[in-house]
Amino acid sequence: MPPLPSLHRRHFLGLLASASLAALPLPAVADKDLAPSAEIADRLRALVENLRKINPEASLLAFWDFDGTLLKGDCSEGFAENGVVRYKGLVETAIEAGLSRLYPPGSFSTFWSDYQDLDKRFGHWLAYGFLTQIFQGAHRADLEEVAVQHFRNQLKPWFFRDSLHLWKTLRGLDVSCHVISASPRFFVAGAAPLLGIPADHCHGIQLAESRPGILSHEIIAPMTYAEGKAATVENIIARLLAEAEMGSRRRHTGFLPVAAFGNSHSTDGAMLRLAARTRLPAGTPLALMVNGGTCPPENQGLFTEARFEDTASPE
């Protein structure tokens, strides 16, 4: 098996501690507690309208997990349903394109065995880093181009219809949407043209460059997984504020998160809690858990639960 990912020590310890927590059996979310997307869209419109009245100069933001929240399945791993492969993942596609030095074309099954072994022994946080690092030495632009083409040719029909409805509702309200994914950034950014956002609004696990355009093995902190997703949201808001203060908008009145979306209490819970606990001048941010299953005690009363199933194309 290739070498394990190297992570910032504090980030490593924090994720290791969170991975060791035992899950308690909890009751499933009842159907009566699930909110339909039309109702959620109405709540978002009312929230944004009230905020615009009180603070018209503020910029409004929404943060989305990607795999399992916007996209049904997983853009990196692929998606199988009822034993049938619905689409291949970008890891397999990039390996077959010869973009991994560790796994040459024809060796995806070897990668998958190694990846699952890491996931079983150490948890998602290490496996996701490893999945990204197998592309060290590749040209970033080549991976990004493979992703753009794969989204357009294979993944386009597999977005949740209800998520797209909420995404388009927010975009129509002039809310800036950002994707925060545990997939590699060079993969998830391939969805940007379909979603109508700049590629730099797609955030994922990111590798430093050993020289211009060439990826190294070093993961740039924070790693966009679990607590790292919440840290990424905080960094985005801090960067936007700093840029506004340096520019002509010195009196900018803030960047306010109005919504966060995820599908996993363990991997997205920290990001959704951050949004839910944000104090706005009017109303409360939406923290929407999609197909999230049982709700742990720390998230009860904070999140709105929804179940999405049907898929559609963003275009």
C-alpha positions in Angstrom: 0.0 0.0 0.0 1.3 3.5 -0.8 2.4 5.8 2.0 -0.3 7.3 4.3 -1.3 10.9 4.0 0.7 13.5 6.0 -1.5 15.9 7.9 -1.0 18.9 10.1 -0.4 17.4 13.6 -3.2 19.3 15.4 -5.7 18.5 12.6 -4.6 14.8 12.8 -5.2 14.6 16.5 -8.6 16.4 16.3 -9.8 14.1 13.6 -8.5 11.0 15.3 -10.3 12.0 18.5 -13.6 12.5 16.6 -13.2 9.2 14.8 -13.0 7.3 18.1 -16.3 8.5 19.4 -18.9 5.7 19.6 -22.3 6.2 18.0 -25.3 5.8 20.2 -28.4 4.1 18.9 -31.0 6.8 18.2 -34.6 6.8 16.8 -34.9 7.5 13.1 -36.4 10.8 11.9 -40.2 10.4 11.5 -41.8 11.3 8.1 -43.9 13.9 9.9 -40.7 15.7 10.9 -39.4 16.0 7.3 -39.8 19.3 5.5 -40.7 19.5 1.8 -38.4 21.6 -0.4 -41.2 24.0 -1.4 -41.7 24.9 2.3 -38.0 25.2 2.8 -37.7 27.5 -0.2 -40.5 29.7 1.2 -38.6 29.9 4.5 -35.4 31.0 2.7 -37.3 33.7 0.7 -38.8 35.1 3.9 -35.4 35.1 5.7 -33.6 36.8 2.9 -36.4 39.4 2.4 -36.2 40.3 6.1 -32.5 40.6 6.1 -32.5 42.8 3.0 -34.9 45.2 4.7 -32.7 45.5 7.8 -29.2 45.3 6.3 -29.4 45.9 2.5 -25.7 46.2 2.1 -24.8 42.8 3.6 -23.7 40.0 1.4 -25.6 36.7 2.0 -23.9 33.3 1.8 -25.0 29.7 1.6 -22.7 26.6 2.1 -23.4 23.2 0.6 -21.9 19.8 1.0 -21.7 18.2 -2.4 -21.7 14.3 -2.4 -25.0 13.0 -1.1 -26.4 16.6 -0.7 -26.4 18.2 -4.1 -25.3 15.1 -6.1 -26.9 11.7 -5.5 -24.0 9.3 -4.9 -20.3 10.4 -4.8 -18.5 12.1 -7.6 -15.1 10.7 -6.5 -16.1 7.1 -5.6 -19.0 6.6 -8.1 -22.5 5.5 -7.4 -24.1 2.0 -7.4 -27.8 1.4 -6.7 -29.5 -1.9 -6.1 -26.3 -3.6 -7.3 -26.2 -1.6 -10.5 -23.4 0.9 -11.2 -25.1 4.1 -12.2 -21.9 6.1 -12.9 -18.2 5.7 -12.4 -16.4 8.0 -10.0 -13.8 10.5 -11.0 -11.0 8.5 -9.2 -11.5 5.6 -11.6 -11.8 8.0 -14.6 -8.6 9.8 -13.7 -6.7 6.6 -13.0 -7.7 5.3 -16.4 -6.6 8.6 -18.0 -3.1 7.9 -16.6 -3.1 10.8 -14.1 -2.0 8.8 -11.0 1.6 7.7 -10.7 0.8 5.3 -7.8 -2.0 3.5 -9.7 -1.5 3.2 -13.5 -4.4 2.5 -15.9 -6.0 -0.8 -15.2 -5.3 -0.8 -11.5 -8.4 0.8 -10.1 -9.4 -2.4 -8.3 -6.1 -2.3 -6.5 -6.7 1.3 -5.4 -10.2 0.5 -4.3 -9.0 -2.4 -2.1 -6.3 -0.1 -0.5 -8.8 2.7 -0.1 -11.4 0.6 1.6 -8.8 -0.9 3.9 -7.7 2.5 5.0 -11.3 3.6 5.5 -12.1 0.5 7.6 -8.9 0.7 9.7 -8.6 4.5 10.2 -11.8 6.2 9.1 -12.9 8.5 6.4 -10.6 11.4 7.2 -7.4 9.3 6.4 -9.0 7.6 3.4 -10.2 10.8 1.8 -6.8 12.3 2.1 -5.2 9.2 0.6 -7.7 9.4 -2.3 -6.5 12.9 -3.1 -2.8 12.2 -2.6 -2.7 9.4 -5.2 -2.6 12.2 -7.8 0.6 13.8 -6.6 2.8 14.7 -9.5 -0.2 15.2 -11.8 -1.0 18.5 -13.6 -3.8 20.2 -11.7 -5.3 21.4 -15.0 -5.5 17.9 -16.4 -7.5 16.6 -13.4 -9.8 19.6 -13.6 -10.5 19.1 -17.3 -11.2 15.4 -16.7 -13.7 16.5 -14.0 -15.4 19.0 -16.2 -15.9 16.5 -18.9 -17.1 13.7 -16.6 -19.7 16.0 -15.0 -21.0 17.0 -18.3 -21.0 13.6 -19.9 -21.9 11.3 -17.0 -22.9 13.0 -13.7 -25.2 15.8 -15.0 -28.5 13.8 -14.6 -27.7 12.8 -11.0 -28.3 16.0 -9.0 -31.1 15.9 -6.5 -34.1 17.7 -8.0 -35.1 19.2 -4.6 -31.5 20.4 -3.9 -31.4 22.1 -7.3 -34.7 23.8 -6.5 -33.2 25.2 -3.3 -29.9 26.1 -5.0 -31.7 28.0 -7.8 -33.9 29.7 -5.2 -30.9 31.0 -3.4 -29.1 32.1 -6.6 -32.3 33.9 -7.7 -32.3 35.7 -4.3 -28.7 36.8 -5.0 -27.3 34.6 -2.3 -23.7 33.5 -3.0 -23.4 29.7 -2.9 -20.3 27.9 -2.0 -19.6 24.1 -2.1 -17.6 22.6 0.8 -16.8 19.0 -0.1 -14.6 16.2 1.2 -13.9 15.3 -2.4 -10.7 16.7 -4.0 -11.1 20.3 -5.0 -9.8 19.5 -8.5 -12.8 17.1 -8.9 -15.6 19.0 -7.3 -14.7 22.2 -9.2 -15.7 20.3 -12.3 -19.4 20.9 -11.3 -19.0 24.7 -11.3 -20.0 25.3 -14.9 -23.2 23.2 -14.5 -24.1 25.0 -11.2 -23.4 28.4 -12.6 -20.8 29.5 -10.1 -17.1 30.4 -10.3 -14.7 27.4 -9.8 -13.2 29.2 -6.7 -16.6 28.8 -5.0 -16.0 25.0 -5.0 -13.9 24.0 -2.0 -12.5 20.5 -1.4 -9.4 18.7 -0.2 -6.6 20.6 -1.7 -3.0 19.7 -2.4 -0.1 22.2 -2.4 2.0 22.5 -5.6 5.6 21.2 -5.8 6.0 23.6 -8.7 3.5 25.7 -10.7 0.6 23.6 -11.8 2.1 20.3 -10.4 0.5 18.7 -7.3 2.6 17.6 -4.3 1.5 15.1 -1.6 0.9 17.9 1.0 -2.6 18.5 2.0 -3.4 22.2 2.7 -5.1 22.7 6.0 -7.9 22.8 6.9 -8.9 19.5 5.3 -12.5 19.9 4.2 -13.9 17.1 6.4 -16.0 17.3 9.6 -14.6 20.2 11.7 -12.5 21.2 8.8 -15.6 22.2 6.9 -16.7 24.6 9.6 -13.1 26.0 9.6 -13.3 26.5 5.8 -16.6 28.4 6.2 -15.0 30.7 8.8 -11.9 31.2 6.5 -14.1 32.1 3.5 -16.0 34.7 5.5 -12.8 36.1 7.0 -11.2 36.4 3.5 -14.3 38.1 2.0 -14.3 40.6 4.9 -10.6 41.3 4.4 -11.0 41.8 0.6 -13.9 44.1 1.2 -11.9 46.3 3.7 -9.0 46.5 1.2 -11.3 47.5 -1.7 -13.7 50.3 -2.3 -16.3 48.7 0.0 -14.6 49.7 3.2 -17.9 50.2 5.0 -19.2 46.8 4.0 -21.7 45.7 6.7 -20.9 42.0 6.7 -21.1 38.6 5.1 -24.0 36.6 6.6 -24.5 32.9 6.3 -28.2 32.3 5.7 -28.1 28.5 5.1 -25.9 25.4 5.2 -26.8 22.0 3.7 -25.4 18.5 4.4 -26.3 14.8 4.4 -24.1 13.4 7.3 -24.2 14.3 11.0 -20.6 13.2 11.4 -19.1 14.8 8.3 -21.3 17.9 7.9 -22.7 18.4 11.4 -20.0 20.9 12.4 -20.6 23.1 9.4 -24.4 23.0 9.9 -24.1 23.8 13.6 -21.9 26.8 12.8 -24.6 28.1 10.5 -27.5 27.3 12.8 -25.8 29.2 15.7 -25.0 32.3 13.8 -26.9 35.4 15.1 -28.5 37.3 12.2 -30.0 40.8 12.4 -33.3 39.0 11.6 -34.4 35.4 11.6 -32.3 32.2 12.0 -30.1 30.5 9.4 -31.4 27.3 7.8 -29.3 24.2 8.6 -30.7 21.5 6.4 -29.8 17.8 6.8 -30.7 15.8 3.7 -31.3 12.0 4.1 -29.2 12.3 7.3 -30.9 9.5 9.3 -30.8 9.5 13.1 -29.9 12.8 14.8 -27.4 12.8 17.6 -28.1 14.8 20.7 -25.8 17.7 19.9 -27.8 18.4 16.7 -31.3 18.0 18.0 -33.4 21.1 17.7 -30.8 22.8 15.4 -31.4 21.2 12.0 -34.3 20.9 9.6 -34.5 17.4 8.2 -35.5 16.5 4.6 -35.6 13.4 2.4 -34.6 13.9 -1.2 -34.7 11.1 -3.8 -35.5 12.2 -7.4 -32.7 13.4 -9.6 -32.5 15.9 -12.5 -29.9 17.9 -14.5 -28.9 21.4 -13.4 -29.3 22.6 -17.0 
